[in-house]
Amino acid sequence: MPPAADDAYRDALARAEVHALEWLGSVNERHVGPTATIDEMVAAFGGPLPAGPTDPGVVIDELARLAEPGLMAMPSGRFFGWVIGGTLPAALGADWMVSAWDQNAAMRLATPATAAAEEVAGRWLLELLRLPATAAVGFATGGTTANFVGLAAGRQFVLDQVGWDLEAEGMAGAPKITVLVGEERHTSVDMAMRYLGLGRGQIVAADDQGRILPTALAEALAGVDGPVIVALQAGNLHSGAFDPMRACIEVAHDSGAWVHVDGAFGLWAAVSDEWNDATDGLDLADSWATDAHKTLNVPYDCGVAIVSRPEVLERVFGARPAYLIQADDGPSDPFARVPEFSRRARGVPVWAALRQLGRSGVIGLVEGLASNARALAAGIAELPGAEILNDVVFTQVSVAFGSDERTKAVTSALIEDGVVWMSGSRWKGRDILRISVSNWSTDPSDVAVAIDAVARALAAS
């Protein structure tokens, strides 16, 4: 007879709690980067498949021991790479509960608790981001998939407008859809277009901060014959800048275009009056994508796709197989908003994060990230040879140290030093050190330590 559930899980979960707390307690003191290579990690985890069972608690202890040298301290307040946030305490606890509950969050009637938490989280997000209250919210795997959802809804809408039955006929022979994108759109937009069979976007000129030029967009739209989608950006990867939302959206809608906004980390600026000018007109778009892991600081994975026309979204992703338990009326099931029939309840940690922070806490989080970015930029700008290349308008800082060779040397020295992590990139034809302030726990002491680390790396290079 199998052991009782609590006995079967108790030791493994107890060991996991110990190791998790040890890990979280170490992240601000340890070398930020991993100390083992991928080959060393494969060798450590490898060997033949065991011939028989192993005690679950022993497996967890072994996992923690083997993984430790290959882990990067991404939850640290001193991690500034790749626009990766940390995890708020309530969101982490909720994520553990999601795993323990083991609910398939795809259906409202079958799993009402998780569906209800996600629906409320969605309403709260729309309120905070000042987006239409009637929009549909779907919880996707990340920013890329959220972009996929918004662009898929746009594809459906613009083909409907010209009388093409996408569901029946597919894309073969369909009218060509032109997607207009800025010079500095994120790669995830290109990936989503590729997944959807939309091909490469038509490039629209941008200014020195990566913002689409409305005049260039108007000119491009005037030259398009047929269905068109415009992809805008809230938060440039290198500068943090926002496309001029109102001007771009109005000219796009005048041409009958669907407007999608990639706001992976920058959409969160809409919660604060500090960015009212940058986000003016944002609510006029047709779809929006963001990633709750980046700025809201919930666990992986949690993209958020928002579509202003729920009926269009359901046409793309909805289905009514006989074996599923579905209501005849009311909101659509969660699976009708993202490309998954089976998924974890990733919106529950969003509910927990918003419940922990409340409105003022979310505003304080976003404003605090931007304040830390400005402080980092100001401190680094005082170092000899440092040049801040962007207007620090949100949470991104791009820095160069003279030649490409020296900038790369500074970046390498920083990574080797390990006190902080800042990733390299290339922008405007130059190698740069790119700093992304995304962690809720970053505080003034982390900023000071980071500036000192850059100074050491600069002196050593």
N, C-alpha and C positions, 0 to 999 in steps of 0.2 A: 504494500500500500504506500503511495507517495507521501512524503512528509507534508504537514500542514503548511499552508502558504507562508505564514509568518516565519516559521522555522526555516523554510527553504531560502527565504530572501534575507533573513535578519543579519547573518554574518557578512554576506557580500555587501549589503548596504551600509552596515556599520564600518567596515573597512574602507568603503568608498568615501564615507563622510570624513574619516580621519585623514585619508590621503588628499582629499579635496581641500580641506582646511589647511593642511600643511602647505599645499601648493599655493593657495591664495595668500597665505602668510609670508611666502617667500618672494613674491613677484617683484616687490619694490627693492629688494636687496640683492637679488641674483643677477648674474650676467644676463642681459636682456635677450641676446641671441642664443640659439642652441649651441651646445658644446660638442655635439656629435654630428657626423655627416649622415646623409641618407644611406650610404652603403653600410656604415657601422650600425645604423638602426635596423636595416634589413637583416644583417647578420645576427643582431641581438634577438630580434623577434622570430628569426627563422628556425631551421632545424626541421626534423620530420614531424608530421602530425602525430600527437600522442596516441598511443594504442588504445588508451582507455580514458575514463572520466578523471577530472581533477576537481578537488573541492572548490566551490565558488569563491570562498574567501581567499584561498591561496591564489586563485587566478587574478583577483583584484590586486593583491599584494604584488604579484609578479608584474602585472601590467604597469603599476605605478613605478616600480623599480626600473623596469626596462625603458619606459618612456621618458623618464626624468631628464636624461642628457639631451634628448632630441626635442625638447619643448622650448618654444619661444615665449617669453614673458609678455604676450600680447595684452593681458589684463592690467599691466603695470601702468601707473600714471606717467611713466617715462618712456612709453612706447608711442612714437609719432609717425609710424609708417602706414602707407596704403589706405588711409581713411578707415581705420579699423577701431571701433569702440571697445569698451570693456563690457562688463555685465553688472547691472544694478542688483543689489542683494535680493529684493523681492522677485525680480525677473528670474534670477538663478534658482531660487527656491521654487518658483512656479514651474520652471522647466523640469526640475526633478519630479514634481508632482505629475506633470504631463506624461513623463515616462512611466511613472508608477501606475497611473490610471490606464494607460495603454488604450486610449480611445482612438478610433478612426474618426477624425474630425470632419469628414466629408458631408455628413447628413444631419439636418436639424432634428428630425424626429428620433433618429436612432441614438444620437449623442447630444441631447439637448443642453447639458451643462457646458460643454466646450463650445458648442455653437452659440449659446447665449453670451458667454464671455467674449467671444470674438465679435459678435454683433455689437455689443456695447463698446468694446475697444474701437471698433470701426467708427461708431458714432462720435466717440470722444476725439478720435483723430481728425475727423472732418471738422469738428468744432474748433479744435486747437489750430489746425492748419488753415482755417477760414475758407474751406472749400464747400461746394454745394451740399446741403444736408441730404439731398435725394440721391447722391452718387452712391455707387456700389463699391464696396471695399473687399478686396481679396487678399489673403495672406499667402504669398508665393515664397519660393525658396531663397530669393535674394533680389538684388537690384536688377540683374540681367533678366531674370524671369518676369519681374514686374514691368520692365520695359517691353518684354515680349507680349505681355497681356495687353498693355495699352496700345501698342502698335497693331496687335491682332484685332482689337476692337475697331481701331481706325481703318484697317484694311476692309473689314466687314462693312463698315458704314459707308465708305466712299464707293465701294462696289455696288452697294444697295442703291446709292444715289444715281448710278448710271444704268440700273436695271439688270445687273449681272447677278445670277444666282450662284453665289460662292459655294454653298452647301451642296448643291446638285452638280455643278459643273467643275468645281475646283479652280485652280489657277491657270491650267492649260487653256490658252485661247482667251483669257480674261483681258479686259482693257488694261493697258500698262498703268501702273500706279507710280507716280513720281514722289519720292520722299526727299524733301529738302532738309538738309542738316548743316549745322555750322562747321566751320573749319576745325574747331576744337571740341567736337562732340566726343563723348566717352566711347571707348571700344565696345561697351556692352550694347550700345544702340546699333552699331554695325552688326554685331553678332545676332541681335534679335531680328534685324532686317534679313539677314542671311537665313535664319531658321524659317522665316515666313515666306521665303521665295521672292522677296522684294528687291533683291539685288543691292548694288551699291547706291548710296544716296547721292543726290546732286548737291555739291558743296556750295554753301553760301558764305561770302566773305565775312570776316570778323575783325574786331578792332584789336589793339595791342594787349588787351586783357582777355581775349577770347570770346567777347560778346558779339553775337550776330548783329550785323548792321541792318536796321530796318529798311533802309533804302535799297540795299542789295537784295534783301528778301522780297521786297515789292517788285523789283526788276525780275528776279527769278520766277516769281509767281506769274508775272505777265507773260512769260515765255513758255508756260506749261499748258499743254492741251490734254485734258483728261483728268482723271482722279488724282488728288494730291494730298499728301500728309506732310505736315511741318513738325519737325522734332526740335524742341527748344531745350535749354539747359538752365537749371537752377543750381548753380555751384560748379564752377569750372574746376577741373581736376588740379590745375596748377595755381590758378589765381583766386579761386573761390568766387569769381564774378558771376553775375546773373544776366542772361539775355534780357533785353528790354521787353518785358512781358506784354504790357498793354499795346504798345505800338506794333509788335510782331503778331500778336494774336488777332488784333483787329484787321490788319491787312490780310492775314491768312484766311480769316472767316469771310472777308469780302470776296475772296476767290473760291469759297466753298470748301476750303481745306479742313481736314481734321487736325487738331493741334494736340500733340503729346509733349509733356514736360518730363524730362529726365532730371529728377531731383534727389538722387541717391543719398546725398548728405545735406544738400542745400535747401531742400524743400522745408526743412525744419525752421529755417529763418522766418517763415510765415507766422510763427507763434509769437514773435516779439515785434513791438512797434519800432524797434531800432532799425528794422529793415523794411519799413513800409514802402519806401521809394523803390527799393530793389524788387519787391514782390508785388508792386502795384499791377493789377490786371491778371495776376496768376490764376485767380478763381475763374477766369473766362475760358480757360483751356478746356479740352474735351477729355483728357486723361492725364494721369500723373503717376510717376513711379518713385518710390523711395525705398530705403533699407533701414529698418528699425534697429538693426545691429550697429549701424554706423553712429548715428547721433543720439538716438534714444537709449542706446546701451542695453539691449536685450541680447540673449544668447543667439548664436547661429542656429538654424538659418531663419531669416525673417524679413523677406521683402514685402512691401505693401504696394499693391496695384489699386488705383482708384480710377473709376470710369464714370463719367457724368451721366451716361445713358445706360442704366442697368439692363434694359431690354436688348441692347446691342451686345453687351457682354454675355448675356445668357444665350443668345443665338450662337455665339462663338464656342462656348465651353459647356453649355447645358446639354443634358440628355435625360431621357425618361425610360430606362430599362425596367421591365416588369418586376425584377427581383429586388429593386431598391424600395425602401419605405419613404415615400415622398408626399408632402401635403399638396393639395390642389391649388391652394392660394397662399398668400403671404410671401415673404422674402424667398428668393431662390436659395437652394442649398449651397453650402460653401464650395462644393466641387464645381459648381456652375460659374465660378468666378476666377478659377485658376486651372492650369492644365494637369490636374491630379484627381484621380478617383479615390486614392488612399493617401492619407497624410497625417502627420502628427498635428496636434493642436497648437501650432506655432503662434497663433494670436493670443493664447492665454498669457504667456509672459509679457506681451504688450499690455494687456489689461492690468497685470500686476505692476508693471513699471509705471503706468499712468496713475494707478491707484496709490502707489507709494509717493509719487512726486506731486500729484495734483497740478492744477494749472500753473500756479506760481513756481512750482518746482521745475516743470518742463521749461518755462521761460528762463528761470535762473540757470538751468543746465546749459541751454543753448547760448545764452549771453556769456556765461562763464567760459565756455570753450573758445568763443571768439575773443574774449578779453585775454585769455592765456596766449592765444595766437599773436595778438598785438604785442604783448609783453615779450614774447620770444623774439619777434621781429625787431623790436626796439633794442633789446639787449644784444642780439647778434649784429645789428647794424653798427654798433659801437666797436666791434672787433676790427682790427686792421685788415684791409683788403676785402671785407665782406660787403656784398651788394644785394640788397633786397630788390628782387626783380618785379614783384607784383604789388598792386595796391592791396593791402591786407584788409579786405572787406568782410571776411567771414572767418573760416578756420584754417585756411591754407597759407603757407609761407614758402616762397621759392627763393633760394639763395644761390649766388655764385661767388666764387673766390678767385676772380681773375680768369686765368686760363682754364680750359676744360680739364687739363691734366691735374692742375692743383685742386679743382673742385672734386674730381674723382678721388684724389688722394685724401682730401679731408673726409669725404664720405666713408672711404675704406677705413681710415683711422678711427672714426666714430664707431663703426660697427665692431672693429677689433677691440676697442676700449670696453664696449659692452654696457656702460652705465646708462646710456639711452639708445634708442633705435630711431634713426631717420634714414629714409630710403632715397636713393639717387633716382634721377629721371633726366629727360631731355626736353627742353622747352624753348621755343623761339630760336632754334639752331644752337643752343648752348646746353652743356651738361650742367645740371643743377643739383643742389641738395633740397629735397622736398620735405616739408614738415606739415603733418596733418594732426591737428589737435582734436581728438575725438573721444577721449576717455573721461568719464564723469569724475574719476578720482584724482586727475591731475590738479595740483595745487601750486601756489607760488613757490614752495620749496622745490618742487619738481622742475618748474621753469628755471629757477636759479641753477639747479644742478645741470640742466640741459645746456644752458648758456656756457657754464664752465666747461662742460664736455666738448662743446664746439671749439672753445678757445684752446683747449689742450690739443684737439685734433688739428687745428690750424697751426699751432706752434710746432707740431710734430711732422707736418707735411711740407 
